[in-house]
Amino acid sequence: MTTKILVTGGAGFIGSHYVRTLLGPEGPGDVAVTVLDKLTYAGNPANLDAVRGHAAFALVEGDICDADLVGRLMAEHDEVVHFAAESHVDRSIDGGAEFVRTNVVGTHTLIDAAHRSGIDVFVHVSTDEVYGSIDEGSWPETDPLAPNSPYSASKASSDLIALSYQRTHGLDVRVTRCSNNYGHHHFPEKVIPLFITNLLDGKRVPLYGDGGNVRDWLHIDDHVQGIELVRTKGRAGEIYNIGGGTELSNKELTQLLLDACGADWDSVEYVTDRKGHDRRYSVDCTKIGTELGYEPKKDFKVGLAETVQWYRDHRDWWEPLKDKAAL
Ligand SMILES: NC(=O)c1ccc[n+]([C@@H]2O[C@H](COP(=O)([O-])OP(=O)(O)OC[C@H]3O[C@@H](n4cnc5c(N)ncnc54)[C@H](O)[C@@H]3O)[C@@H](O)[C@H]2O)c1
């Protein structure tokens, strides 16, 4: 029997890769996918070109805060994978209202409609940033929430709302908390595509503070693998961390990007640090590994080289986005 999956935010970076994978040759084959996406600056219909003609695909342009639309769509679907969000920390520092609206109110609108429609499985895609910052060791899923930016606070709020529907109403909600993703189709305001595209254009790149902030990098293929394991084999009410196993300081990352793009440190400009900049993120992925068999497969250097090559080959994709966003 075909499982009808509603994917929110499916025109964005990670959501579109999830949809392309679900409907591609590696996908499960017995699914139909509807993308619900508002097509904000970060949502790009071109990200879905590969599946546009697929008989099991549909795109609905709309807002996850629109209760009538969401209610109608829920009634036609079996499962939900919820990616839609305002996702850029710097924008949330400039102003958090849209983050609260989409990430908190939008998630509530979806989860409430999912409960009323009797949705079978609701996967809520969250972030490791909800745990705050950690100097040593790694967070297990049981660590308390301690978000520091308006973005991560809005995501932490949405996690709690989603989980409350499991505890209160018995809705099958599964939460994933992943580390920093990288790969193709990544909007060029985020550090890796921003640095690559600047360097390919012979421009300088802005490095925050002392460059010592550490992130764990996760390739989108591995993230999608983790989400599929959670959707198909995860348990109701559980939280699963998903990581890539490659921790790098921003300085180390910059060196790799300079090497990959044939540039040197003359191309780097140290800029005032981001306000409240979390020093280090690190997720403990033991649970998803032992319970669901998750293991990140993509070697970071290989993944990064492929990503740089993709940006070299797809100027037509990113140049208009940079022009429009004045990046
Ligand atoms: N990119 C990362 O490194 C990362 C890391 C951890 C967690 N996450 C989470 O993964 C999810 C996807 O991230 P991404 O990087 O693909 O984000 P993205 O910004 O590339 O895409 C977000 C998508 O959501 C859509 N959207 C925004 N507001 C909407 C609304 N009100 N209604 C409907 N659609 C709306 C946008 O149009 C866009 O297509 C987010 O929930 C994010 O918090 C991302």
The ligand as an ORCA input file, in Angstrom:
! r2SCAN-3c Opt
* xyz 0 1
  N      20.726     23.330      7.571
  C      21.183     22.799      8.688
  O      22.403     22.670      8.855
  C      20.233     22.328      9.751
  C      20.786     21.762     10.898
  C      19.935     21.310     11.879
  C      18.560     21.379     11.709
  N      18.039     21.937     10.595
  C      16.576     21.980     10.465
  O      16.230     21.294      9.273
  C      15.083     21.904      8.679
  C      15.372     22.254      7.240
  O      16.513     23.121      7.198
  P      17.064     23.700      5.826
  O      18.474     24.028      6.036
  O      16.658     22.819      4.700
  O      16.223     25.068      5.754
  P      15.948     26.023      4.516
  O      15.930     27.400      5.092
  O      16.863     25.731      3.380
  O      14.481     25.621      4.035
  C      13.334     25.929      4.780
  C      12.122     25.711      3.894
  O      10.946     25.986      4.664
  C      10.082     26.793      3.877
  N       9.254     27.610      4.790
  C       9.681     28.608      5.603
  N       8.644     29.129      6.275
  C       7.540     28.435      5.878
  C       6.155     28.493      6.234
  N       5.699     29.383      7.130
  N       5.319     27.633      5.640
  C       5.771     26.719      4.729
  N       7.048     26.621      4.359
  C       7.929     27.471      4.930
  C      11.009     27.649      3.014
  O      10.337     28.164      1.881
  C      12.088     26.639      2.674
  O      11.764     25.895      1.517
  C      14.742     23.113      9.546
  O      13.686     22.765     10.398
  C      16.009     23.385     10.328
  O      15.725     23.944     11.581
  C      18.847     22.420      9.607
*
